[in-house]
Amino acid sequence: MTAAIEVVADPRLQVAPADIAEQVKFARQVQDQVTRLAGIVSRVRSVRDQLKLKSEALDGSASAAEWSKAAADLITKCTALEEKLHQPGAQVEYDILAKGARLYSRLSPLLGFAADGTGAPTKGMREVFADQVKELDALEAEWNAIVTGDLAALGRKAKEANLDPVVVPVAAAR
């Protein structure tokens, strides 16, 4: 059985339809950036995990010593970048508060405020969001520099040592 329904705004809230539309639009923009951040973290982790596995497999190999040293340096860079994006070691909320909120821990609450609000986002929300997007842009640029610089150089070392390259997962289309 099916039936048509009509969804209407809560009559107790006097919010203009344009404000609700602006709220939804803003919440979607914030969600897109949270998704973007999560994608970067996923790619960083994938590359780092591949490097760790390959390094363990090549441990003690004289022919791969140069590659292994460069891989260890790259693992350190990937870990440092991930720690700028979020708190990978956080077990409870207090860990985030005690060690400083990273970008994910600041962007996610903004999404909650935007989605749970009752009207257009405030000027302050927009300003905070703009700052967070700039920060994410810079961190994504840092990641891209790692991929095109350090990881590309490591790929050349892998080729010289007759090793398979590390694969960077493709970013989701935005």
Phi, psi and omega in degrees: 000142177229156178210145177280142176231159176238125179264126180234157179291154176299119184294345179285341180260125179265075182244129180293144178304326179295324178291322177294318178298320178294321177298313181297316179300314180295316180300321178293323178296316179295316179302319178301321180287325175297318178296318178300314180299314180298324178294319178297314179302317180299316180292319178300313180297319180298313180297313181298317180296320177298318180297317180297313181298315181293321179298318178297319181292329183264004183305125179089355180280118180294324182289342180249015184299316180295318178297315183298321178295314179296323178295318179298319178296320180290324176300317178298318179295319179296318179296317179297319179294316180301322180291340174281332182278321180200182180260088184296336181265002182293130178257324180224166182303326180301326179301320180293315180294320184287327186256000180096128181285126175273180188305314181301321182287351176255329181282321181299315177298326178298322176298317178298316179297320182292317183286327184267355182290180180230056178152187182300148178294150180282166177300319179298319178298318180295319180293316178299316180298316179300319178295320181292324177294320177299318178297316179295320176303316181294319179291324177292323176297321177298316178298313180299324177294323177296316182295312184280340180259278185300314183289323177296317177297320177295323177298322177293320177296322179297318180297318179297326181269006180060043178249155175288146179283163173278138182260129175265121178302147180286136178288144177293145178294139180256000000 
